[in-house]
Amino acid sequence: MFPLPDITLFPHTFLPLHIFEARYRALVADILARDRRLCIAQLEPGYEATYAGKPAVRGVAGAGEVVKWERLPSGRYNILVKGDVRVRIEGEHPSDTLYRMAIGRRLEEFESRDDVSAARARVAAGCRRVLALLKRPSDLLDATLAEDQSAGAVADRVAAAVIPEPSTRQRLLETLDVGARLGLLADALDALVNELERRSGA
């Protein structure tokens, strides 16, 4: 398990990481020698006082596979993790390793009974407004929002690409109902648009 203060690994996404702490260099070396599986958990607020030990982590985390890696001459690593599942952290394995080992249970998302097309449209509109305010190309997220993708994949990919606030990202990770997740994401995009407009004086 790799606990981090403000990083969220969503399914359907790729996450690049630079690994420099000795305990996490050991973690990467071990998983590369095994199955390349990695769980990334967000630290609970107030972690700073116990960061060198075992600070509390959020109950739901993202897990995936290290699909690319580079070991640097310094012993550090650059890795790319492909997220594929949500897991509930149910405990930790006693271990004599430098790093922590979690016991996780896979969580499955589920489709809402209600039609999610309106929520998907709100998410797409929110993305367009964010891109316009940031003066980025209007088609930058077209592949992310493509209609041939599942609603869950759209929600996860937009959250990973656009939403900056760690606690909001964690709520989105924890929301297994796809329709509810789209609604939360649309609300978060509206809040981000309001903040960007406030900063720009629009």
Helices and strands as residue ranges (DSSP letters): E 2-4, E 14-19, H 22-33, E 37-42, G 47-50, E 60-71, E 77-93, E 101-107, H 117-133, H 151-162, H 166-174, H 178-200
